[in-house]
Amino acid sequence: MNNMTRRGFALSGMAAAGMTAACGNGVGSNGANEIDARVDATLNFLYSEYPNTTDLRDKATGVLVMPVITEAGFGFGAGYGRGALRINNTTVDYYSATKGSFGLQIGAQQHAHVLFFMTEGALSEFRRSSGWAAGAGMEYVVANEAGNMSAETTNLLAPVIAVIFAQAGLKVGATLEGVKYSRIIP
């Protein structure tokens, strides 16, 4: 049991160190180009592995892509990632996603997620806000065990649809509740 606790603590420490490295301010870097390249790769993966998501893409007024969100927790938890908002397949803004939590948790994970804004109103509200927080009312499209992603007609009526995929790590589950999105200059 002690070895498990130490291992979990070590993994959390490594993930936290990785998150700190990922939080660089971008001074003197080509941050925008790196984010755009990761967004392109993420969308290519999403649409090739889960072709049903192209229905969401075709109906969405905007798409926020977070290629890598790194989360770690040992009692207290945190998560961070950077991505881009695209309208008509063109990057219009860059965003960070941050998350904090407290409770019974241990481990680290990474995942990608994409928010599909299905109405002009939802997209406008997101872009006007100084810091938009994802809430419990968001609709999720999930991968089933066969690797298919289903977008039911009822989901297509939601103003914002979240797709979480490419999970890796030792922390169980991923949710966007409590994630705050803020506009950044990479």
VEXMARMAR-869619 format. One line per 3 residues: number of its first residue (from 1); their letters; for each residue x, y, z of N, C-alpha, C, O. Coordinates in steps of 0.02 Angstrom, whole numbers, plus 50000, padded with zeros to 5 digits. Atoms other than C-alpha are relative to their C-alpha. Layout:
REM VEXMARMAR-869619
NUM	A	X/Y/Z/X/Y/Z/X/Y/Z/X/Y/Z ~ ...
END
This chain:
REM VEXMARMAR-869619
1	MNN	50041/49941/50000/50000/50000/50000/50044/50063/50000/50029/50111/49964 ~ 49955/49943/50000/50142/50119/50041/50031/50012/49932/50038/50069/49911 ~ 49971/49992/50067/50222/50085/49872/49951/50032/49952/49969/50073/49911
4	MTR	50051/49971/50043/50059/50126/49786/49992/50074/50013/49986/50114/49966 ~ 50006/49930/49983/50045/50290/49879/50060/50040/49976/50052/50094/49949 ~ 49940/49965/50024/50224/50338/49840/50000/50006/49924/50017/50058/49896
7	RGF	50002/49999/50073/50201/50291/49658/49950/50052/49976/49964/50091/49930 ~ 50051/49950/50018/50042/50394/49647/50024/50070/50012/50013/50115/49971 ~ 49973/49934/49985/50128/50540/49731/50052/50020/49949/50053/50077/49927
10	ALS	49949/49986/50049/50274/50527/49611/49969/50018/49932/49991/50064/49899 ~ 50033/49985/50063/50158/50522/49460/49967/50068/50002/49969/50105/49952 ~ 50031/49934/49994/50063/50673/49524/50053/50055/49996/50042/50106/49963
13	GMA	49946/49951/50003/50227/50766/49549/50026/50010/49929/50039/50066/49908 ~ 49976/49995/50069/50285/50724/49373/49949/50036/49956/49968/50078/49914 ~ 50052/49966/50040/50119/50779/49299/49999/50074/50016/49992/50115/49971
16	AAG	50000/49929/49981/50124/50942/49397/50060/50036/49969/50054/50092/49946 ~ 49941/49970/50032/50300/50974/49334/49989/50010/49926/50008/50061/49897 ~ 50016/49995/50071/50241/50940/49157/49951/50057/49986/49957/50092/49936
19	MTA	50049/49946/50008/50095/51059/49181/50034/50068/50007/50019/50115/49970 ~ 49963/49937/49991/50212/51195/49243/50039/50016/49937/50041/50074/49916 ~ 49963/49989/50062/50320/51172/49089/49954/50020/49943/49973/50060/49900
22	ACG	50048/49984/50053/50165/51181/48979/49971/50069/50007/49940/50094/49960 ~ 50031/49935/49987/50114/51347/49056/50046/50057/49982/50037/50113/50007 ~ 49955/49946/50018/50255/51447/48977/49963/50058/49969/49909/50049/49941
25	NGV	50036/49941/50023/50210/51624/48929/50008/50012/49926/49976/50058/49899 ~ 49996/49994/50072/50263/51604/48748/50045/50056/49976/50050/50066/49915 ~ 49957/49946/50021/50384/51751/48747/50057/49971/49958/50093/49927/49980
28	GSN	49947/50023/50044/50502/51725/48601/49987/49932/49969/50033/49900/49944 ~ 50014/50066/50028/50412/51568/48544/49951/50008/49941/49923/50061/49930 ~ 50049/50000/50053/50306/51521/48396/49938/49963/50025/49915/49915/49993
31	GAN	50056/50032/49967/50161/51474/48511/49939/49992/49956/49907/49939/49957 ~ 50060/50005/50043/50022/51512/48386/50008/49945/49949/49961/49907/49937 ~ 49989/50052/50050/50100/51401/48253/49997/49930/50031/49970/49884/50001
34	EID	50003/50065/49966/50122/51259/48378/49929/49981/50019/49909/49923/50009 ~ 50070/50014/49982/49943/51273/48440/49961/49981/49938/49924/49932/49938 ~ 50036/50016/50061/49876/51277/48262/50018/49931/49972/49974/49895/49949
37	ARV	49979/50067/50024/49978/51123/48213/49968/49945/50043/49946/49894/50016 ~ 50031/50049/49955/49913/51029/48366/49925/49996/49988/49895/49942/49990 ~ 50072/49998/50014/49734/51084/48329/49986/49962/49935/49939/49922/49933
40	DAT	50010/50036/50063/49750/51022/48149/50006/49924/50010/49965/49886/49986 ~ 49989/50072/49988/49818/50853/48207/49943/49971/50041/49921/49915/50027 ~ 50055/50024/49958/49682/50837/48339/49936/49992/49960/49902/49941/49966
43	LNF	50060/50005/50041/49542/50873/48217/50005/49944/49949/49956/49908/49937 ~ 49991/50056/50047/49615/50753/48088/49989/49934/50034/49956/49890/50007 ~ 50010/50061/49962/49621/50617/48221/49926/49990/50016/49899/49936/50006
46	LYS	50070/50005/49980/49445/50654/48283/49956/49979/49941/49917/49932/49947 ~ 50043/50014/50057/49365/50652/48110/50016/49934/49967/49972/49903/49938 ~ 49984/50066/50030/49459/50497/48051/49981/49942/50046/49958/49891/50023
49	EYP	50018/50054/49953/49432/50394/48210/49926/49998/50016/49899/49944/50030 ~ 50071/49995/49983/49254/50454/48241/49964/50039/49945/49947/50097/49955 ~ 50027/49964/50057/49180/50498/48071/49931/50032/50012/49913/50080/49978
52	NTT	50065/49971/49985/49008/50534/48147/50006/50072/50026/49957/50110/50022 ~ 49992/49932/49974/49080/50693/48224/50002/50052/49944/49996/50112/49957 ~ 50002/49952/50054/49088/50771/48051/49930/50032/49994/49924/50088/49969
55	DLR	50067/49970/49998/48899/50797/48070/49999/50060/50046/49969/50112/50030 ~ 49995/49944/49954/48936/50907/48220/50037/50058/49968/50015/50115/49971 ~ 49959/49949/50033/49072/51000/48125/49960/50038/49948/49963/50100/49945
58	DKA	50036/49968/50055/48957/51034/47978/49943/50045/50024/49924/50092/49990 ~ 50055/49960/49974/48818/51105/48088/50022/50053/50050/49983/50098/50066 ~ 49976/49954/49949/48926/51201/48213/50016/50069/49971/50037/50075/49913
61	TGV	49982/49932/50021/48948/51390/48204/50072/50016/50020/50102/50064/49994 ~ 49932/49992/49979/49117/51375/48291/50023/49938/50038/49982/49900/50064 ~ 49972/50059/49968/49234/51243/48362/50061/50021/50042/50108/50051/50016
64	LVM	49943/49988/49957/49350/51260/48512/50036/49933/50009/50006/49885/50033 ~ 49961/50062/49998/49489/51129/48505/50055/50007/50052/50096/50053/50049 ~ 49948/50004/49949/49596/51086/48656/50038/49935/49989/50016/49882/50011
67	PVI	49965/50061/50018/49726/50962/48591/50026/49959/50058/50023/49897/50056 ~ 49975/50038/49942/49802/50915/48759/49982/50038/50064/50003/50095/50074 ~ 50014/49975/49932/49732/50945/48933/50035/49952/50047/50023/49892/50044
70	TEA	49965/50041/49952/49846/50881/49070/49970/50013/50069/49965/50070/50091 ~ 50029/49995/49933/49766/50845/49238/50040/49956/50048/50063/49902/50029 ~ 49968/50040/49948/49846/50785/49399/49967/50016/50066/49945/50072/50078
73	GFG	50031/49988/49935/49779/50763/49573/50026/49953/50053/50038/49893/50041 ~ 49984/50038/49939/49831/50706/49745/49967/50039/50056/50000/50079/50090 ~ 50039/49958/49954/49695/50774/49858/49977/50062/49965/49917/50070/49952
76	FGA	50015/49942/50042/49703/50939/49765/50017/49980/49928/50064/49943/49916 ~ 49987/50016/50070/49694/50929/49576/50001/50063/49958/49973/50114/49977 ~ 49996/49943/50046/49732/51044/49432/50006/49974/49929/50028/49918/49917
79	GYG	49994/50018/50070/49723/51042/49244/50014/50062/49958/49994/50118/49977 ~ 49983/49943/50042/49787/51152/49103/50010/49977/49928/50034/49921/49915 ~ 49987/50013/50070/49791/51158/48914/49989/50064/49960/49959/50112/49984
82	RGA	50009/49943/50044/49794/51279/48767/49971/49975/49934/49986/49919/49912 ~ 50031/50019/50063/49693/51276/48607/49978/50060/49960/49998/50117/49974 ~ 50021/49946/50046/49609/51377/48470/49926/49994/49985/49897/49940/49982
85	LRI	50069/49995/50022/49435/51434/48423/50002/50010/49924/50035/50055/49899 ~ 50003/49994/50072/49397/51407/48240/49929/50013/49977/49881/49983/50002 ~ 50063/49985/50032/49257/51480/48138/50012/49993/49925/50058/50024/49898
88	NNT	49990/50014/50072/49238/51419/47958/50071/49973/49987/50102/49992/49938 ~ 49934/50032/50005/49399/51317/47985/50058/50049/50002/50113/50033/49979 ~ 49947/49950/49993/49499/51475/48022/50007/50018/50074/49957/50032/50107
91	TVD	49988/49981/49930/49579/51512/48191/49986/50075/50009/50013/50117/49974 ~ 50017/49930/49986/49504/51671/48263/50026/50023/50068/50037/50083/50078 ~ 49975/49984/49934/49565/51664/48444/50034/49939/50030/50023/49883/50009
94	YYS	49968/50054/49963/49674/51562/48562/49976/50003/50072/49964/50056/50100 ~ 50027/50005/49933/49616/51501/48732/50041/49952/50043/50073/49906/50018 ~ 49974/50048/49952/49680/51417/48888/49941/49971/50037/49889/50003/50044
97	ATK	50051/50033/49958/49579/51294/48991/50034/49983/50066/50087/49951/50066 ~ 49972/50015/49934/49611/51283/49178/49945/49969/50043/49886/49983/50035 ~ 50047/50036/49957/49531/51173/49308/50033/49988/50067/50093/49972/50070
100	GSF	49976/50016/49933/49550/51152/49495/49948/49957/50035/49888/49964/50023 ~ 50046/50043/49964/49474/51022/49609/50030/49980/50067/50090/49984/50078 ~ 49979/50023/49935/49481/50956/49785/49956/49940/50017/49897/49939/50003
103	GLQ	50038/50058/49980/49429/50787/49852/50042/49937/49997/50103/49940/49991 ~ 49966/50064/50001/49471/50604/49851/50021/49985/49928/49980/49963/49887 ~ 49974/50010/50068/49580/50592/49696/50075/49987/50003/50110/50013/50047
106	IGA	49928/50012/50007/49750/50528/49645/50012/49978/49929/49974/49938/49901 ~ 49982/50021/50068/49832/50510/49476/50010/50058/49954/50007/50117/49973 ~ 49989/49951/50052/49866/50600/49315/49973/49973/49934/49972/49913/49923
109	QQH	50024/50021/50066/49794/50597/49141/50005/50057/49951/50012/50115/49970 ~ 50004/49952/50054/49791/50685/48975/49942/49980/49956/49927/49921/49948 ~ 50053/50013/50048/49647/50701/48854/49993/50061/49955/50020/50115/49969
112	AHV	50017/49946/50045/49588/50805/48709/49925/50012/50005/49887/49966/50020 ~ 50071/49989/50006/49421/50889/48695/49985/50056/49950/50026/50100/49938 ~ 50023/49952/50050/49324/50987/48567/49930/50023/50021/49887/49981/50036
115	LFF	50066/49972/49988/49177/51103/48601/49971/50023/49934/50001/50064/49899 ~ 50035/49979/50061/49055/51121/48457/49945/50048/50021/49899/50030/50057 ~ 50050/49949/49987/48954/51282/48468/49947/49994/49946/49960/50010/49888
118	MTE	50052/50017/50049/48789/51236/48384/49954/50059/49984/49914/50055/49938 ~ 50041/49941/50014/48707/51408/48393/50044/50063/50000/50096/50065/50033 ~ 49965/49935/50001/48764/51585/48355/50000/50031/50070/50050/50061/50090
121	GAL	50005/49972/49933/48704/51637/48528/50052/49971/50048/50084/50008/50085 ~ 49951/50032/49956/48813/51510/48619/50071/50022/49982/50111/50035/50026 ~ 49934/49978/50022/48964/51558/48514/50012/50073/50020/50067/50090/50043
124	SEF	49993/49929/49982/48934/51745/48543/50011/50008/50075/50054/50047/50096 ~ 49992/49997/49927/48915/51720/48731/50070/49979/50020/50101/50011/50063 ~ 49932/50024/49986/49078/51622/48735/50052/50053/49983/50097/50067/50023
127	RRS	49950/49952/50022/49174/51752/48637/49997/50066/50038/50049/50099/50046 ~ 50008/49937/49962/49105/51901/48737/50025/49994/50072/50046/50043/50102 ~ 49984/50008/49929/49145/51827/48907/50075/50008/50012/50117/49991/49969
130	SGW	49929/49992/49983/49308/51869/48995/50028/49934/50026/50089/49926/50028 ~ 49979/50066/49977/49315/51692/49064/49939/49955/50004/49899/49961/50051 ~ 50060/50041/50006/49186/51562/49013/50011/49934/50036/50063/49901/50026
133	AAG	49993/50063/49962/49157/51413/49129/49952/49948/49973/49892/49961/49965 ~ 50041/50056/50022/49094/51246/49065/49959/49976/50059/49985/49971/50115 ~ 50043/50020/49945/48947/51187/49168/49967/49933/49988/49979/49900/49938
136	AGM	50032/50065/50001/48840/51036/49203/49948/49995/49944/49929/49940/49925 ~ 50051/50001/50052/48714/51086/49068/50027/49983/49931/49989/49977/49884 ~ 49970/50014/50064/48836/51046/48928/49984/49929/49979/49985/49883/50020
139	EYV	50014/50067/50027/48791/50898/48817/50067/49967/49981/50111/50000/49954 ~ 49940/50037/50016/48924/50764/48795/49985/49948/49946/49933/49916/49946 ~ 50001/50054/50048/48955/50649/48648/50059/49956/50019/50115/49980/50023
142	VAN	49948/50043/49972/49053/50498/48707/50015/49941/49954/49973/49920/49914 ~ 49980/50059/50038/49149/50354/48630/49975/49939/50037/49983/49933/50098 ~ 50021/50062/49968/49072/50184/48663/50056/49949/49995/50109/49963/49967
145	EAG	49947/50051/49998/49170/50023/48686/50022/49979/49931/50079/49957/49923 ~ 49981/50020/50068/49168/49987/48499/50039/50055/49965/50060/50046/49908 ~ 49960/49946/50029/49257/50152/48468/49959/50046/49955/49987/50088/49921
148	NMS	50043/49955/50039/49107/50235/48385/49979/50058/50043/49974/50053/50104 ~ 50024/49943/49965/49050/50406/48431/49930/50014/49975/49918/50016/49914 ~ 50069/49989/50022/48864/50439/48429/49979/50072/50014/49991/50098/50069
151	AET	50028/49934/49993/48786/50607/48401/49925/49994/49986/49904/49996/49929 ~ 50072/50009/50008/48601/50585/48432/49968/50066/49981/49995/50120/49994 ~ 50037/49940/50021/48472/50706/48362/49988/50046/50059/49991/50107/50051
154	TNL	50012/49957/49942/48434/50768/48538/50062/50039/50019/50057/50096/50040 ~ 49938/49964/49985/48617/50813/48563/50011/50057/49951/50038/50110/49970 ~ 49989/49948/50051/48619/50913/48401/49960/50063/50014/49974/50115/49985
157	LAP	50040/49942/49982/48489/51030/48477/50031/50040/50058/50009/50096/50072 ~ 49968/49966/49945/48603/51077/48623/50042/50058/49974/50070/50053/49919 ~ 49960/49943/50024/48691/51247/48612/50075/49986/49997/50110/50013/49954
160	VIA	49929/50018/49999/48863/51173/48656/50005/49925/50011/49975/49897/50057 ~ 49989/50072/49994/48917/50993/48630/50075/49988/50010/50116/50013/49971 ~ 49930/50015/49984/49078/50928/48707/50016/49928/49981/49977/49882/49993
163	VIF	49974/50066/50017/49178/50781/48640/50067/49993/50035/50113/50032/50023 ~ 49938/50015/49964/49312/50709/48755/50027/49934/49972/49990/49885/49968 ~ 49972/50061/50030/49431/50581/48678/50075/49997/50012/50105/50044/50040
166	AQA	49927/50011/49995/49610/50513/48673/50025/50005/50072/50076/50037/50085 ~ 49980/49999/49931/49619/50486/48860/50059/49953/50012/50061/49897/49985 ~ 49943/50042/49980/49783/50420/48931/50021/50021/50070/50023/50080/50086
169	GLK	49976/49985/49933/49843/50407/49108/49969/49956/50052/49935/49907/50036 ~ 50021/50042/49945/49803/50338/49278/49941/50028/50039/49919/49998/50088 ~ 50057/49969/49966/49660/50453/49331/49937/49977/49964/49935/49977/49902
172	VGA	50060/50028/50031/49486/50383/49301/49951/50056/49982/49936/50099/50023 ~ 50052/49955/50021/49361/50483/49200/50025/50069/49981/50079/50090/50002 ~ 49985/49931/50019/49362/50655/49123/49934/50037/49994/49886/50011/49967
175	TLE	50059/49957/50004/49236/50794/49138/50023/50071/49988/50080/50089/50003 ~ 49982/49930/50012/49232/50975/49086/49967/50046/50050/49974/50107/50046 ~ 50031/49958/49949/49131/51035/49235/50054/50036/50040/50102/50005/50063
178	GVK	49952/49961/49962/49225/51175/49320/50060/50024/49959/50104/50056/49987 ~ 49945/49976/50043/49342/51207/49172/49985/50072/49980/49929/50088/49959 ~ 50008/49929/50019/49369/51393/49140/50043/50013/49938/50102/49996/49937
181	YSR	49966/49984/50062/49416/51452/48966/50013/50075/49999/49968/50115/50012 ~ 49981/49929/50002/49510/51617/48947/50040/50013/49936/50081/49972/49916 ~ 49964/49981/50061/49572/51705/48791/50072/50016/50017/50086/50048/50067
184	IIP	49929/49988/49989/49762/51709/48777/50032/50026/49937/50003/50023/49883 ~ 49958/49980/50057/49896/51781/48664/50060/49955/50003/50103/49963/50047 ~ 49943/50049/49996/50017/51638/48625/50066/50030/49980/50116/49995/49981
END
